[in-house]
Amino acid sequence: MGLLKKTPAPDAPDPKHLTIDEIMAETELERDAREYAEQMRAAQAEADAKREADRKATAEKAETELIAKLEARAAVRNAARAAKMDALLAQDDDQVPPPSWLVEGVIAARSLTLLIGKQGHGKSTVAESIVQAVATGSDWLGRFKTRQAKVLVVQLEMIRAMDESLRDRIAAGAAIDLAEVKRGAARTYADAARR
């Protein structure tokens, strides 16, 4: 088996015997190619920066428009609330019905009540005592009269591990069928799981 020797094309210069002019010409071509590549990278970076600036400008414009819409809606709602408040304030005290109390002087029926405080300061304990008093119709803290009513407890902090002792205390005091409460809770959990 003979070895084939690759022979250069007749017009190709022998790399061992390049002249200074040929070396300079090759160096200029390499420099031109490098400059062209750098120019292309710079043009690409500039195009990318422009696209990013356009994207940011579009997002900022959309955000500004959304904020303006939300502020306009809030202004309409606030104007309606102000009109209702003005109408209420214009009424004589004789015309405003007294509140119907769940917990006398503390919690009005059909109202929103917030318990606010730092973690560990007894909000849940206070809420449980109010729930138990309203569910049983007993005085809250032995001092505030309550009107017995149905109670729904939604504990988002411990939704799966609702304190069974609270359920038991409420059920015992209010003559609630605890088995029905547990079946209802099981249905509620099953419905939530299907969603």
C-alpha positions in Angstrom: 0.0 0.0 0.0 1.5 3.3 -1.1 1.1 6.5 0.8 -0.5 9.3 -1.1 1.1 12.6 -0.7 -1.1 15.7 -0.9 0.4 18.2 -3.2 -0.5 21.8 -3.0 -2.2 23.5 -5.9 0.2 25.0 -8.3 -0.8 28.6 -7.6 -0.9 28.2 -3.8 2.1 29.6 -2.0 4.2 27.3 0.0 3.7 28.2 3.7 7.4 27.7 4.4 8.4 30.2 1.8 6.1 33.2 2.2 7.4 36.6 1.4 7.0 39.6 3.7 4.3 41.0 1.5 2.4 37.8 1.6 2.6 37.6 5.4 1.5 41.3 5.6 -1.4 40.6 3.3 -2.5 37.6 5.3 -2.2 39.6 8.6 -4.3 42.4 7.1 -7.0 39.9 6.1 -7.0 38.5 9.6 -7.2 42.0 11.1 -10.1 42.9 8.7 -11.9 39.7 9.5 -11.5 40.4 13.3 -12.6 44.0 12.9 -15.7 42.9 10.9 -16.5 40.3 13.6 -16.2 43.0 16.3 -18.4 45.3 14.3 -21.0 42.6 13.9 -20.9 41.8 17.6 -21.3 45.5 18.4 -24.2 45.9 15.9 -25.9 42.8 17.5 -25.5 44.2 21.0 -26.9 47.5 19.9 -29.9 45.8 18.3 -30.4 43.7 21.5 -30.2 46.8 23.6 -32.7 48.6 21.4 -35.1 45.6 21.6 -34.8 45.5 25.4 -35.4 49.3 25.6 -38.5 49.0 23.4 -39.8 46.1 25.5 -39.3 48.1 28.7 -40.9 51.1 27.2 -43.9 49.0 26.1 -44.2 47.4 29.6 -43.9 50.8 31.3 -46.6 52.3 29.0 -48.9 49.3 29.7 -48.2 49.6 33.5 -49.0 53.4 33.3 -52.2 52.8 31.4 -53.3 50.1 33.9 -52.5 52.3 36.9 -54.5 55.1 35.3 -57.5 52.7 34.8 -57.3 51.5 38.3 -57.1 55.0 39.7 -60.1 56.0 37.6 -62.1 53.1 38.9 -61.0 53.9 42.5 -62.1 57.5 42.0 -65.5 56.4 40.8 -65.9 54.0 43.8 -64.6 56.6 46.2 -67.1 59.2 44.8 -69.9 56.7 45.3 -68.8 55.9 48.8 -68.5 59.6 49.6 -72.0 60.2 48.3 -73.4 57.4 50.5 -71.4 58.8 53.5 -72.8 62.3 52.9 -76.3 60.9 52.7 -75.8 59.0 56.0 -74.2 62.1 57.7 -77.1 64.2 56.5 -79.6 62.0 58.3 -80.7 62.9 61.8 -79.5 60.7 64.5 -83.2 59.7 65.0 -83.3 58.2 61.5 -80.3 56.0 61.9 -81.4 52.6 63.4 -79.4 51.4 66.4 -77.1 48.5 65.6 -78.1 44.9 66.2 -75.4 43.4 68.4 -74.0 39.9 68.3 -71.7 40.8 71.2 -73.2 43.8 72.9 -71.2 47.0 72.4 -68.4 45.0 70.7 -69.5 43.2 67.5 -72.5 44.4 65.4 -74.5 41.9 63.4 -73.9 42.0 59.6 -70.6 43.8 60.1 -66.9 43.2 59.5 -64.8 42.8 62.7 -61.0 42.7 62.6 -58.8 41.3 65.3 -55.4 42.8 64.8 -52.3 42.2 66.8 -48.8 40.7 66.7 -48.2 37.0 66.4 -48.7 35.2 69.7 -50.7 37.9 71.4 -53.9 35.9 71.6 -56.0 36.8 68.6 -57.0 33.2 68.0 -57.9 32.7 71.6 -60.1 35.8 71.6 -61.7 34.7 68.4 -62.4 31.3 69.8 -64.0 32.7 72.9 -66.2 35.0 70.9 -67.2 32.1 68.6 -68.1 29.9 71.6 -70.1 32.7 73.3 -72.1 33.5 70.1 -72.7 29.9 69.2 -73.9 29.1 72.7 -75.6 32.4 73.4 -73.7 32.8 76.7 -72.1 36.0 77.9 -68.7 36.7 76.4 -66.1 37.0 79.1 -69.0 36.8 81.6 -69.7 40.5 80.9 -70.9 41.1 77.4 -74.4 39.8 76.4 -74.5 37.9 73.1 -77.2 37.0 70.7 -77.0 33.3 69.8 -76.4 32.7 66.2 -74.9 30.1 63.8 -71.1 30.5 63.5 -68.8 29.6 60.7 -65.1 29.3 61.5 -62.6 29.7 58.7 -59.1 29.2 60.0 -56.8 29.8 57.0 -53.7 29.4 59.2 -54.6 25.8 60.2 -57.2 24.8 57.6 -56.5 21.1 57.7 -55.8 20.8 61.4 -58.7 22.8 62.8 -58.6 22.5 66.6 -61.0 19.6 67.3 -61.3 20.7 70.9 -62.8 24.1 69.6 -65.3 22.1 67.5 -66.2 19.9 70.5 -66.6 22.9 72.9 -68.8 24.8 70.4 -70.8 21.7 69.6 -71.4 20.8 73.2 -72.4 24.3 74.2 -74.7 24.9 71.3 -76.2 21.4 71.0 -74.8 21.0 67.5 -74.6 17.5 66.0 -70.9 17.1 65.8 -71.2 14.2 63.4 -73.0 16.5 60.9 -70.3 19.2 61.4 -67.6 16.6 60.5 -69.5 15.3 57.5 -69.9 18.9 56.3 -66.2 19.6 56.8 -65.4 16.4 54.9 -67.6 17.5 52.0 -66.0 20.9 52.0 -62.5 19.4 51.9 -63.6 17.0 49.1 -65.0 19.9 47.1 -61.8 21.9 47.5 -59.7 18.9 46.5 -61.7 18.6 43.2 -61.1 22.2 42.2 
